[in-house]
Amino acid sequence: MPQFLASYDLTNTFPSPYAPFIEQTIPRGWSPWIPVQNGQAYRLPNTTVQGDFPTLEAAVAELEAARAATARAIGKIVEMPKWIVTEASNAIVASDEQR
């Protein structure tokens, strides 16, 4: 399956939606970690996730589902006024967090 990268902005609310959003993306196929060589993974920049999906449309749908689930989880309207989802290819990644 193709690998996709997503970057997003969320509306600021109290409580902040950012940590709950990441929690909601994980069961939907997204991750804030990107696999690299030798089984390692690098942490992506804040508000960036990656995942493997059959199509671009499926990737976008799962990102939107995570936004809606975050709103339900924190009981606030959570908007995503800016976002991009793109297929990853020939990427070079650097991160100060590895696992």
N, C-alpha and C positions, 0 to 999 in steps of 0.2 A: 504494500500500500504506500502511496505517496506520503511524505512527511510535510506538514504545514507548520508555519510560524504565525502567531497572532500577537499583535500589540494593541493595547486598548487604553482608553481613559474611562474612568467611572466618575459619576457625580459624587461629590463629597457629601456624606451624611453623617449623622451620629446615631449609632456607632459607625465607624469607618467600614465601607463595604469591601476593602481590598483583601484582607485575610480571608473572610468568608467566601469571597469570589474564588480565590485560589482553591480553597477546600471544595467548592462546587465544581470546579473544572476537572479535577482529578478523576472522579468516577465517570466523567463524560469523555475520557480519552486524551485530555490535555495534561501537561506537566510543566512546572517551572524549571525542570532539569532537562538537559539535552544530552543524549548518549554520545560518547566520543570513543576513541580507540581503547582497547584493552578492558572493556567493560566499565570504564569510568563514565561519570556524568558530570557536566558542568552546570552550575546554576545560571540561568538566563537573567538578563536585566529585569528590574522590577517592571511590572505590567507587561511582561512577555511570557508566552507559553508556547509549547510545541506539542504536536501529536500526529499520529498516523491515522488517516481517514481515507475512505475509498474515493471521495470526490471533494472538491472545494466547497460545494454546497453543503455536504455533510459536516465539514469542519465548521462552517459558519453557523449551521443549525445548532451544533453542540456548544459553541461559544454563547449563542443567544440563550440556549437552555440553561447554561450556567448563570447568566445574568438574571434570568427570571427566578431561578432557584435561590439565588443570593437574596433577592428582594423578599421572597417568602421567608427565608431563614432569619433575616434581621428585622422583618416587619416594616420595611421602608421602601419607598420607590427608589430603585437603582436604575439609572440611565447610563448608557454607554455612548456618549455623544461622538466619540471618535474611535475608530478601530480599523485595523487592516488584517486580513488573512491572506497569506501568500504561500505558494509551494516553495519549500526549501530545496535548494540545489547548490552544490559547490560552496557550502558555507564554511567559513573559518570562525571558530569561536574561542574566546578567552574569558576566563572567569577567575575571581579570587576565591570562589567556593567550589569545592570538588567533593565527590563522594565515590 
